[in-house]
Each structure stands twice: as C-alpha cells, then as structure tokens.
Amino acid sequence: MNTTYEYVMEGDSYPDDAIAFESLFSSKHPQYIADEAGVTYYEDDPDTDAFPLELEIFHQGKSLGQFEVHIDFEPTFNSVRVP
C-alpha cells in the first residue's frame, strides 16, 4: 500500500512549497523515501545539473529528516550511421 509523503527543497518552506509523492516504504525507512523523492523530482524535471538535491521529507506534517540526494547515473547516448 502506498503512503503519501511530501518534500521541500532547501530554502523552501513547509507546507507552502511542499511537493507530494507516494512511496511503498514506511516512515521507518526515510533514506529510501528520500531516494524516491529524488526520482519524483527527476521525473518532473530531468535536469541532472540540479543534483545533488538538498531536501526535507515530511509525513503527516512531521519531518522525517533532511537529506542530500545524489543521482547515480546520467543518460548516455550513442549513434550509428544509417546507410
């Protein structure tokens, strides 16, 4: 069952700037939840230059902690000449 969490970026305020997202992880695993917040951010804006992200995770108005989220990879591209 998914649980709704929220995150705010460093410098933003809760709850005004909070972004909601869902996770399968319980609040006992805030680092995994922070990783999923990073995925949510990337899906909304795939700008890899924004990483690492500094954000704070919330559940039902309670802070689960502040995290620095890094991206582990960047897309690579290759091409083949078409005859």
C-alpha positions as CSV (number, residue, x, y, z in Angstrom):
1,M,0.0,0.0,0.0
2,N,1.4,3.4,-1.0
3,T,1.9,6.1,1.6
4,T,1.8,9.8,0.7
5,Y,4.8,11.9,1.7
6,E,5.9,15.4,0.9
7,Y,9.3,17.0,0.3
8,V,10.5,20.6,0.3
9,M,13.8,21.7,-1.4
10,E,16.4,23.5,0.7
11,G,15.3,27.2,1.0
12,D,11.7,26.4,0.5
13,S,9.1,26.3,3.3
14,Y,6.7,23.7,4.5
15,P,3.8,23.4,3.8
16,D,3.6,26.2,1.2
17,D,6.2,24.7,-1.2
18,A,5.7,21.0,-0.4
19,I,5.5,18.5,-3.2
20,A,3.5,15.3,-2.6
21,F,4.6,11.9,-3.8
22,E,3.8,8.3,-2.9
23,S,6.1,5.5,-1.7
24,L,5.8,1.9,-0.8
25,F,8.3,2.4,2.1
26,S,7.2,3.0,5.6
27,S,8.4,6.1,7.6
28,K,10.9,3.7,9.3
29,H,13.0,4.0,6.1
30,P,13.3,7.7,5.4
31,Q,16.5,7.3,3.3
32,Y,14.6,5.1,0.8
33,I,11.8,7.6,0.8
34,A,14.3,10.4,0.1
35,D,15.6,8.4,-2.8
36,E,12.1,8.2,-4.2
37,A,11.7,11.9,-3.7
38,G,14.7,12.3,-6.0
39,V,13.1,10.1,-8.6
40,T,9.9,12.2,-8.4
41,Y,11.9,15.3,-8.9
42,Y,13.8,13.9,-11.8
43,E,10.6,12.7,-13.5
44,D,9.1,16.2,-13.2
45,D,12.3,17.9,-14.3
46,P,15.1,15.7,-15.8
47,D,17.8,18.4,-15.2
48,T,20.7,16.4,-13.9
49,D,22.6,19.6,-13.1
50,A,20.2,20.2,-10.2
51,F,21.7,17.2,-8.4
52,P,22.6,16.7,-5.6
53,L,19.3,17.8,-4.1
54,E,19.0,19.0,-0.6
55,L,15.5,18.3,0.7
56,E,13.5,17.6,3.8
57,I,10.9,14.8,3.9
58,F,7.6,15.1,5.7
59,H,4.8,12.6,6.6
60,Q,1.6,14.0,8.0
61,G,3.3,17.3,8.8
62,K,6.2,15.7,10.8
63,S,9.7,15.9,9.5
64,L,11.5,12.6,8.8
65,G,14.8,14.4,8.3
66,Q,16.9,16.3,5.8
67,F,18.7,14.5,3.0
68,E,21.1,15.1,0.2
69,V,20.0,13.1,-2.8
70,H,22.6,12.2,-5.5
71,I,21.9,10.9,-9.0
72,D,23.8,7.7,-9.6
73,F,23.8,7.9,-13.4
74,E,23.3,10.2,-16.2
75,P,21.9,9.1,-19.5
76,T,24.4,8.4,-22.3
77,F,23.8,8.4,-26.0
78,N,25.4,6.7,-28.9
79,S,24.7,6.7,-32.6
80,V,25.2,4.5,-35.6
81,R,25.4,5.9,-39.1
82,V,22.5,4.8,-41.2
83,P,23.4,3.6,-44.7
